[in-house]
Amino acid sequence: GGSDDPTVAVLAVHNPGELSGDYAGYFATFSAWPLPKGDLIVKAPEDELGCAEYSPDFAAPASIAPLGSASPGMVAVVRRGNCTFLQKAAMAQRAGAKGLVVVSDSELVQIMGIGNMTTPEDPEVGIFVLGVNRHLGELLRNASLAAESHGFEPPAMSVTPYTSSLLNISEGVLIVMAASLVALGAFFSTADLDIHPPGSFSTALAAPEEEVLEVDQWLAVGFCAMGSCFLVVLFFFMQYIIYVIILLLLGGASCITQFGAICLNHLVPVLRNKSVNAPVIGPMSHADIIAGVPALILVSCWVILRNTPYGWPFQDIIGAGFLCWMQRTLRLPNIKIATLFLCVMFFFDIFWVFISPLFFHESVMVRVATGGGTGEAVPMLLRVPAFGDPFGNDRLLGFGDIALPGLLVSYLRRHDLISRRTLSQGYFLPALVGYFVGLNFTIAALCIMRMGQPALLYLVPCTLGTTLVLASRRGEAQLLWDGLPAKEGLIANGDHEDGPSHNKALVDSGFGTPL
């Protein structure tokens, strides 16, 4: 084959039913092209290694043709060993097979080459040759032997080259989902402002003052340090801690329950009445109990289906509730702290994705994000399956890649509302657009480099960078830096009003400190 020939094959097994599905195979470097069309019958020769001459009737028309095919071609399935891959291919080709499947002796599949033992007398290979892992290969061999000895319908499959698209709908779904959560979180984070009419749904969503935590410089640096320690612990002990993390996701049910209870209390005020005093949880209203039922169902469905193709919607719904709750209760006081926080996490992300392999022999962030070899779905991510891609892994985006830029966007939304800015005049919309663009850059880099990417490498410049450049051009960089609102006709126009009433308004709005 040429250097541009595909490496990965899609083996679509159609029979027997219990084996039906798409599997991965790996073409040998000397595999011939083009591939045969339609279904092929899988048959194991008498010599399980495929090094001896096949029986004369090996490629004779099958007595049972799958899917109505009158005379399907044959593909031989053999184990590796005793002779070269090229010799195995020559034996299958001489017997009339259309292709050869070589079963690996482990779950890892070696890309087969011609090798150093090739002689000028070796014939040119005119059939496709591919390798599969031991599990799949043995299933195919056993199905073939059972069909031949008991008269069952023989296993059948088709082979096509695997091509991955750079533009999969999954990436678009993930980008829209993440950007929507950032915008929704900004809505929740500003629900406490006085601009909302009393008794409105927005005010119902406002976090109580005692639940709000303001980020300072120590929390910003400490978040990075604690996150680094947490990653290292997960890297070495993921097989044990993954189940603790799964239990922590049950906290996501609390977020969903509280959001549901807020909605019910607003729509049906009578449900605010206390119902029971539950152990550990404390007093619960009727609204809490009613909202807790679907939340518990969501979490139960995720726990049961977390490692199946059907678990991702439940994980994403729970994650969405957690992220919105986080933006509702965690706030940045000014751009100075936002710059420190995001710059620290910018280098944190780069180090643990790109530089950590120098110390740990593989990317710590990528290993942790993919479950650390446990086979368990990590609940700290948004997941979207690769639609239409038989081998595409789930598209993943960490909660931190949404929550951290989301805190900046929420701060800018608060600043715009207090400054009485429209979307076109403020900073919220440019930052949200910057986040959307940054996610597109992240996905593009992922597709081009074919390796995990530190999303904050692209998101921080596109959000924080956009904000600082825009503020500088408007002459408002100092106001944002200090956390002061730029009210039209007041601060933005240079008419600085001092005095206790104005200072109190700034503090009550969550910006800065008294002048």
SEDO-725279 format. One record per residue (C-alpha): residue number from 1; x negated, y negated, z. Coordinates in Angstrom, 2 decimals. Layout:
<nodes>
NODE     i         x         y         z
NODE   NUM         X         Y         Z
...
</nodes>
This chain:
<nodes>
NODE     i         x         y         z
NODE     1      0.00      0.00      0.00
NODE     2     -0.94     -3.64     -0.40
NODE     3     -1.75     -6.06      2.37
NODE     4      1.69     -7.65      1.98
NODE     5      3.60     -4.38      2.39
NODE     6      5.85     -4.19      5.49
NODE     7      4.47     -2.39      8.52
NODE     8      7.70     -1.54     10.33
NODE     9     10.47      0.67      8.97
NODE    10     14.11      0.97      9.98
NODE    11     15.16      4.61     10.27
NODE    12     18.94      4.67     10.11
NODE    13     19.93      8.13     11.37
NODE    14     23.48      9.10     10.37
NODE    15     23.64     12.72     11.46
NODE    16     23.96     14.37     13.95
NODE    17     26.31     11.98     15.71
NODE    18     24.43     11.95     19.00
NODE    19     21.33     10.65     17.18
NODE    20     23.12      8.04     15.10
NODE    21     21.48      4.62     15.27
NODE    22     18.58      2.50     14.07
NODE    23     15.06      3.46     15.11
NODE    24     11.62      2.02     14.49
NODE    25      8.96      3.70     12.40
NODE    26      5.56      2.46     11.26
NODE    27      4.35      2.83      7.68
NODE    28      0.94      4.32      6.98
NODE    29     -1.48      2.04      5.18
NODE    30     -1.38      4.43      2.20
NODE    31      2.42      4.79      2.12
NODE    32      3.82      4.58     -1.44
NODE    33      6.40      2.11     -2.71
NODE    34      9.22      1.69     -3.57
NODE    35     11.23      3.61     -1.00
NODE    36     13.85      6.15     -2.11
NODE    37     17.44      4.94     -2.01
NODE    38     20.24      6.56     -0.06
NODE    39     20.24      9.30      2.55
NODE    40     17.49     11.85      3.00
NODE    41     17.76     15.22      4.72
NODE    42     15.25     15.69      7.53
NODE    43     13.59     19.09      7.48
NODE    44     10.79     20.60      9.57
NODE    45      8.41     22.90      7.60
NODE    46      7.31     26.29      8.92
NODE    47      3.93     24.85      9.92
NODE    48      4.86     22.30     12.57
NODE    49      1.65     20.35     11.86
NODE    50      2.28     20.20      8.12
NODE    51     -1.25     21.28      7.22
NODE    52     -0.34     24.54      5.46
NODE    53      1.55     25.08      2.19
NODE    54      5.30     24.62      2.55
NODE    55      7.75     27.37      1.63
NODE    56      8.76     27.33     -2.06
NODE    57     12.40     26.49     -1.29
NODE    58     11.60     23.61      1.10
NODE    59     12.99     20.87     -1.15
NODE    60     15.75     22.97     -2.71
NODE    61     19.19     21.25     -2.78
NODE    62     20.85     21.54      0.61
NODE    63     23.95     23.62      0.97
NODE    64     25.51     20.76      2.87
NODE    65     24.91     17.29      1.52
NODE    66     25.47     14.42      3.94
NODE    67     27.97     11.72      3.12
NODE    68     29.03     13.40     -0.08
NODE    69     25.63     13.24     -1.79
NODE    70     25.34     15.99     -4.40
NODE    71     21.56     16.50     -4.21
NODE    72     19.88     14.51     -1.46
NODE    73     16.13     14.23     -1.22
NODE    74     14.14     15.80      1.56
NODE    75     11.84     14.19      4.11
NODE    76      9.44     16.37      6.07
NODE    77      8.92     15.84      9.80
NODE    78      5.63     17.18     11.23
NODE    79      3.52     16.75     14.33
NODE    80      0.12     15.13     14.21
NODE    81     -3.07     17.21     14.55
NODE    82     -5.43     19.70     12.80
NODE    83     -5.74     17.82      9.48
NODE    84     -5.83     14.28      8.19
NODE    85     -2.72     12.20      7.63
NODE    86     -3.56     12.12      3.94
NODE    87     -3.66     15.94      3.79
NODE    88     -0.28     16.13      5.55
NODE    89      1.15     13.73      2.99
NODE    90     -0.34     15.75      0.13
NODE    91      1.28     18.96      1.40
NODE    92      4.71     17.30      1.73
NODE    93      4.40     15.69     -1.70
NODE    94      3.39     19.01     -3.30
NODE    95      6.50     20.64     -1.78
NODE    96      8.76     18.04     -3.40
NODE    97      9.52     15.92     -0.33
NODE    98     10.39     12.27     -0.88
NODE    99      8.71     11.23      2.37
NODE   100      6.84     12.32      5.46
NODE   101      7.53     11.49      9.11
NODE   102      4.59     12.12     11.45
NODE   103      5.49     12.59     15.12
NODE   104      3.10     10.93     17.56
NODE   105      1.83     12.84     20.57
NODE   106      2.92      9.98     22.84
NODE   107      5.44      7.14     22.93
NODE   108      2.83      4.89     21.33
NODE   109      2.58      5.10     17.56
NODE   110     -0.74      4.69     15.79
NODE   111     -0.72      2.98     12.40
NODE   112     -1.98      5.75     10.13
NODE   113     -4.89      5.05      7.78
NODE   114     -6.77      7.12      5.22
NODE   115     -9.67      7.80      7.61
NODE   116    -13.32      8.62      7.00
NODE   117    -12.78     12.24      5.91
NODE   118    -11.18     11.32      2.59
NODE   119    -12.74     12.98     -0.47
NODE   120    -12.44     12.09     -4.18
NODE   121    -10.44     15.30     -4.65
NODE   122     -7.62     14.08     -2.36
NODE   123     -4.55     13.33     -4.47
NODE   124     -2.99      9.90     -4.60
NODE   125      0.00      9.66     -2.29
NODE   126      3.26      9.01     -4.13
NODE   127      5.68      9.34     -1.20
NODE   128      6.37      7.15      1.82
NODE   129      4.59      8.11      5.04
NODE   130      5.51      6.73      8.45
NODE   131      4.93      7.50     12.10
NODE   132      7.47      7.65     14.92
NODE   133      7.16      8.08     18.68
NODE   134      7.26     11.50     20.26
NODE   135     10.78     11.12     21.68
NODE   136     12.44     10.33     18.37
NODE   137     10.27     12.74     16.42
NODE   138     11.06     15.69     18.65
NODE   139     14.78     14.91     18.50
NODE   140     14.63     14.97     14.70
NODE   141     12.59     18.21     14.63
NODE   142     14.90     19.96     17.07
NODE   143     18.00     18.82     15.17
NODE   144     16.50     20.13     11.93
NODE   145     15.55     23.49     13.43
NODE   146     18.98     23.86     15.06
NODE   147     20.73     23.07     11.77
NODE   148     18.67     25.64      9.91
NODE   149     19.10     28.43     12.49
NODE   150     22.80     27.89     13.26
NODE   151     24.09     26.57      9.97
NODE   152     24.84     23.08     11.25
NODE   153     24.91     20.04      9.03
NODE   154     21.26     18.95      8.70
NODE   155     20.08     15.61     10.11
NODE   156     20.19     12.78      7.59
NODE   157     18.66      9.33      7.56
NODE   158     17.76      6.44      5.29
NODE   159     14.59      4.35      5.39
NODE   160     14.31      0.63      4.71
NODE   161     11.56     -1.90      5.47
NODE   162     12.16     -4.08      8.49
NODE   163     12.07     -7.81      7.92
NODE   164     12.71    -10.33     10.68
NODE   165     14.28    -13.64      9.79
NODE   166     12.75    -16.86     11.09
NODE   167     16.26    -18.29     11.24
NODE   168     18.41    -15.97     13.34
NODE   169     21.75    -17.19     14.62
NODE   170     20.63    -16.15     18.12
NODE   171     18.13    -19.01     18.27
NODE   172     20.86    -21.48     17.35
NODE   173     23.21    -20.08     19.99
NODE   174     20.47    -20.29     22.65
NODE   175     19.57    -23.89     21.73
NODE   176     23.18    -25.07     21.77
NODE   177     23.85    -23.24     25.04
NODE   178     20.82    -24.74     26.79
NODE   179     21.47    -28.29     25.53
NODE   180     25.12    -28.01     26.55
NODE   181     24.15    -26.90     30.06
NODE   182     21.79    -29.87     30.41
NODE   183     24.57    -32.25     29.36
NODE   184     27.12    -30.51     31.61
NODE   185     24.72    -30.63     34.55
NODE   186     24.27    -34.37     34.01
NODE   187     28.07    -34.74     34.21
NODE   188     28.15    -32.88     37.52
NODE   189     25.21    -34.83     38.93
NODE   190     26.94    -38.19     38.41
NODE   191     30.35    -37.14     39.76
NODE   192     29.71    -39.03     43.00
NODE   193     29.42    -42.50     41.39
NODE   194     32.05    -45.11     42.17
NODE   195     32.77    -45.66     38.48
NODE   196     35.10    -42.65     38.56
NODE   197     38.72    -43.31     39.62
NODE   198     39.54    -42.12     43.14
NODE   199     41.24    -38.74     43.14
NODE   200     39.97    -37.84     39.67
NODE   201     38.54    -34.46     38.77
NODE   202     35.08    -36.04     38.51
NODE   203     35.15    -37.18     42.12
NODE   204     36.32    -33.72     43.17
NODE   205     33.12    -32.30     41.67
NODE   206     30.87    -34.67     43.63
NODE   207     28.40    -32.98     45.97
NODE   208     28.71    -33.89     49.66
NODE   209     25.92    -36.23     50.72
NODE   210     24.45    -33.67     53.12
NODE   211     23.97    -31.18     50.26
NODE   212     21.98    -33.56     48.04
NODE   213     18.19    -33.17     48.05
NODE   214     16.01    -35.90     46.57
NODE   215     12.75    -34.81     44.96
NODE   216      9.62    -36.55     46.27
NODE   217      5.96    -36.20     45.34
NODE   218      5.37    -33.44     47.88
NODE   219      8.27    -31.36     46.64
NODE   220      7.08    -31.85     43.06
NODE   221      3.58    -30.54     43.83
NODE   222      4.86    -27.89     46.24
NODE   223      7.26    -26.55     43.62
NODE   224      4.30    -25.87     41.33
NODE   225      2.24    -24.22     44.08
NODE   226      5.09    -22.04     45.33
NODE   227      6.04    -21.14     41.76
NODE   228      2.48    -20.02     41.03
NODE   229      2.36    -17.82     44.14
NODE   230      5.75    -16.36     43.28
NODE   231      4.63    -15.49     39.74
NODE   232      1.48    -13.74     40.96
NODE   233      3.45    -11.70     43.51
NODE   234      5.98    -10.73     40.84
NODE   235      3.18     -9.82     38.43
NODE   236      1.69     -7.25     40.81
NODE   237      4.83     -6.04     42.63
NODE   238      7.61     -6.48     40.09
NODE   239      8.66     -2.84     40.40
NODE   240      9.71     -3.52     44.00
NODE   241     10.72     -7.18     44.01
NODE   242     12.91     -7.00     40.90
NODE   243     15.70     -5.48     42.99
NODE   244     15.41     -8.30     45.55
NODE   245     15.79    -10.78     42.67
NODE   246     18.85     -8.90     41.45
NODE   247     20.37     -9.23     44.92
NODE   248     19.60    -12.96     44.89
NODE   249     21.68    -13.28     41.74
NODE   250     24.64    -12.53     43.95
NODE   251     24.13    -16.13     45.04
NODE   252     25.30    -17.02     41.57
NODE   253     28.70    -15.69     42.59
NODE   254     28.74    -18.33     45.32
NODE   255     28.21    -21.10     42.74
NODE   256     30.99    -19.76     40.53
NODE   257     33.27    -19.40     43.56
NODE   258     32.65    -22.97     44.71
NODE   259     33.26    -24.43     41.26
NODE   260     36.45    -22.41     40.96
NODE   261     37.60    -23.49     44.41
NODE   262     36.95    -27.16     43.55
NODE   263     39.15    -26.84     40.45
NODE   264     41.91    -25.07     42.37
NODE   265     41.82    -27.58     45.23
NODE   266     42.16    -30.44     42.73
NODE   267     45.00    -28.84     40.78
NODE   268     46.85    -27.23     43.72
NODE   269     45.99    -29.18     46.91
NODE   270     47.97    -26.80     49.12
NODE   271     45.29    -24.16     48.52
NODE   272     42.88    -26.20     50.66
NODE   273     44.48    -24.69     53.76
NODE   274     42.22    -22.38     55.74
NODE   275     43.03    -18.72     55.26
NODE   276     40.47    -16.60     57.13
NODE   277     37.27    -16.95     59.11
NODE   278     34.99    -14.45     57.38
NODE   279     31.88    -13.08     59.16
NODE   280     28.60    -14.67     57.98
NODE   281     30.43    -16.74     55.34
NODE   282     32.54    -18.72     57.80
NODE   283     35.96    -20.31     57.19
NODE   284     37.46    -19.68     53.76
NODE   285     40.44    -21.39     52.17
NODE   286     43.02    -19.83     49.89
NODE   287     41.20    -21.45     46.96
NODE   288     37.89    -19.83     48.00
NODE   289     39.48    -16.38     48.09
NODE   290     41.25    -16.77     44.74
NODE   291     38.11    -18.17     43.05
NODE   292     35.95    -15.48     44.62
NODE   293     37.78    -12.66     42.83
NODE   294     36.68    -13.50     39.25
NODE   295     33.22    -14.45     40.56
NODE   296     32.87    -11.04     42.17
NODE   297     34.08     -9.36     38.98
NODE   298     31.50    -11.29     36.94
NODE   299     28.63    -10.25     39.20
NODE   300     29.85     -6.64     39.34
NODE   301     30.02     -6.45     35.56
NODE   302     26.49     -7.80     35.29
NODE   303     25.12     -5.35     37.87
NODE   304     26.70     -2.43     36.01
NODE   305     25.86     -3.59     32.47
NODE   306     22.62     -5.54     33.08
NODE   307     20.41     -3.14     31.11
NODE   308     22.86     -2.60     28.26
NODE   309     23.56     -4.73     25.17
NODE   310     26.74     -5.95     26.89
NODE   311     25.25     -7.50     30.01
NODE   312     24.06    -10.80     28.56
NODE   313     27.37    -12.77     28.61
NODE   314     27.81    -12.11     32.34
NODE   315     24.21    -13.07     33.10
NODE   316     24.57    -16.31     31.11
NODE   317     27.85    -17.30     32.79
NODE   318     26.39    -16.74     36.26
NODE   319     23.21    -18.57     35.24
NODE   320     25.24    -21.50     33.90
NODE   321     27.00    -21.88     37.25
NODE   322     23.69    -21.78     39.10
NODE   323     22.05    -24.36     36.81
NODE   324     24.96    -26.80     37.02
NODE   325     25.01    -26.43     40.80
NODE   326     21.28    -27.14     40.93
NODE   327     21.61    -30.34     38.88
NODE   328     24.54    -31.35     41.06
NODE   329     22.54    -31.17     44.30
NODE   330     18.92    -31.94     43.28
NODE   331     18.03    -35.47     42.18
NODE   332     15.07    -37.45     40.93
NODE   333     14.83    -40.97     42.45
NODE   334     12.86    -42.63     39.64
NODE   335     10.75    -42.02     36.56
NODE   336      7.57    -42.13     38.63
NODE   337      8.53    -38.94     40.48
NODE   338      9.99    -37.49     37.26
NODE   339      6.68    -38.06     35.47
NODE   340      4.70    -36.42     38.27
NODE   341      7.10    -33.49     38.51
NODE   342      7.35    -32.78     34.79
NODE   343      3.63    -33.28     34.10
NODE   344      2.71    -30.85     36.89
NODE   345      5.17    -28.28     35.52
NODE   346      3.94    -28.99     31.97
NODE   347      0.46    -27.71     32.89
NODE   348      1.95    -24.98     35.09
NODE   349      3.82    -23.54     32.10
NODE   350      0.80    -23.74     29.77
NODE   351     -1.51    -22.08     32.30
NODE   352      0.73    -19.12     33.13
NODE   353      1.62    -18.43     29.49
NODE   354     -1.58    -19.16     27.54
NODE   355     -4.47    -19.25     30.02
NODE   356     -3.51    -16.58     32.57
NODE   357     -4.54    -13.72     30.20
NODE   358     -8.16    -14.79     30.78
NODE   359     -7.79    -13.84     34.45
NODE   360     -5.05    -11.18     34.43
NODE   361     -5.65     -9.56     30.99
NODE   362     -2.12    -10.47     29.87
NODE   363      0.26    -13.40     30.10
NODE   364      1.67    -13.47     33.62
NODE   365      4.70    -15.51     32.60
NODE   366      5.58    -13.27     29.65
NODE   367      5.20    -10.08     31.67
NODE   368      7.36    -11.36     34.52
NODE   369      9.99    -12.75     32.13
NODE   370     10.31     -9.39     30.36
NODE   371     10.70     -7.38     33.56
NODE   372      7.10     -6.33     34.18
NODE   373      7.59     -2.88     32.68
NODE   374     10.46     -1.99     35.03
NODE   375     13.04     -1.81     32.25
NODE   376     15.26     -4.10     34.33
NODE   377     16.81     -7.29     32.97
NODE   378     15.36    -10.31     34.78
NODE   379     18.27    -12.46     36.02
NODE   380     16.33    -15.76     36.00
NODE   381     16.83    -16.23     32.27
NODE   382     19.44    -17.07     29.69
NODE   383     19.74    -14.12     27.30
NODE   384     21.13    -14.01     23.79
NODE   385     20.86    -10.82     21.73
NODE   386     19.33    -10.91     18.26
NODE   387     22.47    -10.67     16.12
NODE   388     22.00     -8.58     12.98
NODE   389     18.42     -7.62     13.91
NODE   390     18.15     -3.90     14.80
NODE   391     14.84     -4.29     16.63
NODE   392     14.97     -7.93     17.68
NODE   393     14.47     -8.39     21.39
NODE   394     16.83    -10.65     23.29
NODE   395     16.08    -14.34     22.89
NODE   396     15.13    -15.60     26.35
NODE   397     14.92    -19.01     27.99
NODE   398     13.92    -19.41     31.61
NODE   399     16.10    -21.31     34.04
NODE   400     13.21    -23.69     34.69
NODE   401     13.14    -24.72     31.03
NODE   402     16.72    -25.94     31.47
NODE   403     16.75    -27.15     35.08
NODE   404     13.55    -29.22     35.07
NODE   405     14.23    -31.32     31.94
NODE   406     17.87    -31.31     33.08
NODE   407     16.91    -33.20     36.25
NODE   408     15.38    -35.95     34.11
NODE   409     18.42    -36.10     31.82
NODE   410     20.71    -36.24     34.87
NODE   411     18.71    -39.11     36.33
NODE   412     18.94    -41.01     33.04
NODE   413     22.70    -40.43     32.89
NODE   414     23.02    -41.87     36.39
NODE   415     20.84    -44.83     35.40
NODE   416     22.97    -45.52     32.31
NODE   417     26.25    -45.40     34.22
NODE   418     25.05    -47.70     37.00
NODE   419     23.54    -50.04     34.41
NODE   420     26.85    -49.98     32.51
NODE   421     25.16    -48.79     29.32
NODE   422     26.96    -47.07     26.48
NODE   423     25.53    -43.88     25.00
NODE   424     23.87    -45.82     22.18
NODE   425     22.37    -48.38     24.58
NODE   426     21.17    -46.04     27.30
NODE   427     18.56    -43.34     27.80
NODE   428     20.73    -40.27     28.39
NODE   429     21.57    -39.56     24.75
NODE   430     18.00    -40.05     23.38
NODE   431     16.66    -37.73     26.10
NODE   432     19.34    -35.11     25.36
NODE   433     18.55    -35.30     21.64
NODE   434     14.87    -35.03     22.54
NODE   435     15.62    -31.89     24.55
NODE   436     17.47    -30.40     21.59
NODE   437     14.56    -31.22     19.26
NODE   438     12.06    -29.82     21.77
NODE   439     13.93    -26.52     21.89
NODE   440     13.78    -26.35     18.10
NODE   441     10.02    -26.90     18.24
NODE   442      9.78    -24.13     20.84
NODE   443     11.68    -21.64     18.69
NODE   444      9.68    -22.63     15.59
NODE   445      6.40    -22.05     17.45
NODE   446      7.72    -18.71     18.73
NODE   447      8.57    -17.56     15.21
NODE   448      5.29    -18.77     13.72
NODE   449      2.94    -17.50     16.44
NODE   450      4.94    -14.34     17.25
NODE   451      4.16    -14.69     20.95
NODE   452      5.78    -16.14     24.08
NODE   453      5.70    -19.92     24.30
NODE   454      5.57    -22.34     27.27
NODE   455      8.77    -24.22     26.48
NODE   456      7.79    -27.20     28.65
NODE   457      4.86    -27.79     26.30
NODE   458      7.42    -29.04     23.79
NODE   459     10.27    -30.14     26.05
NODE   460      8.35    -32.55     28.29
NODE   461      6.96    -34.71     25.45
NODE   462     10.33    -34.71     23.69
NODE   463     12.29    -35.78     26.80
NODE   464      9.95    -37.67     29.11
NODE   465      7.83    -38.99     26.24
NODE   466     10.90    -40.21     24.36
NODE   467     12.20    -41.94     27.49
NODE   468      8.93    -43.73     28.27
NODE   469      8.44    -44.91     24.69
NODE   470     12.02    -46.18     24.46
NODE   471     11.81    -47.92     27.85
NODE   472      8.55    -49.58     26.84
NODE   473     10.05    -50.87     23.60
NODE   474     13.04    -52.26     25.52
NODE   475     10.83    -53.87     28.16
NODE   476     12.45    -51.79     30.92
NODE   477      9.63    -49.36     31.74
NODE   478      8.98    -50.91     35.15
NODE   479     12.66    -50.75     36.09
NODE   480     12.85    -47.06     35.27
NODE   481      9.49    -46.42     36.94
NODE   482     10.74    -47.95     40.20
NODE   483     14.25    -46.52     39.91
NODE   484     16.07    -49.83     39.53
NODE   485     19.21    -50.11     37.38
NODE   486     19.12    -52.47     34.42
NODE   487     22.54    -54.04     34.72
NODE   488     23.62    -56.15     31.81
NODE   489     23.45    -59.86     32.69
NODE   490     21.54    -59.10     35.91
NODE   491     18.21    -57.31     36.05
NODE   492     17.90    -56.53     32.34
NODE   493     18.10    -60.24     31.49
NODE   494     15.62    -61.33     34.13
NODE   495     18.18    -62.66     36.60
NODE   496     16.89    -60.81     39.69
NODE   497     19.40    -61.03     42.47
NODE   498     18.02    -60.49     45.93
NODE   499     19.91    -60.12     49.13
NODE   500     21.29    -57.39     51.34
NODE   501     24.43    -56.72     49.30
NODE   502     22.54    -56.06     46.09
NODE   503     19.92    -53.95     47.84
NODE   504     22.62    -51.85     49.50
NODE   505     24.21    -51.21     46.12
NODE   506     20.90    -49.91     44.79
NODE   507     20.43    -47.53     47.71
NODE   508     24.04    -46.30     47.63
NODE   509     23.63    -45.54     43.95
NODE   510     20.65    -43.31     44.65
NODE   511     18.00    -45.57     43.11
NODE   512     14.84    -46.88     44.68
NODE   513     14.47    -48.40     48.13
NODE   514     15.58    -51.76     49.52
NODE   515     13.63    -54.72     48.18
</nodes>
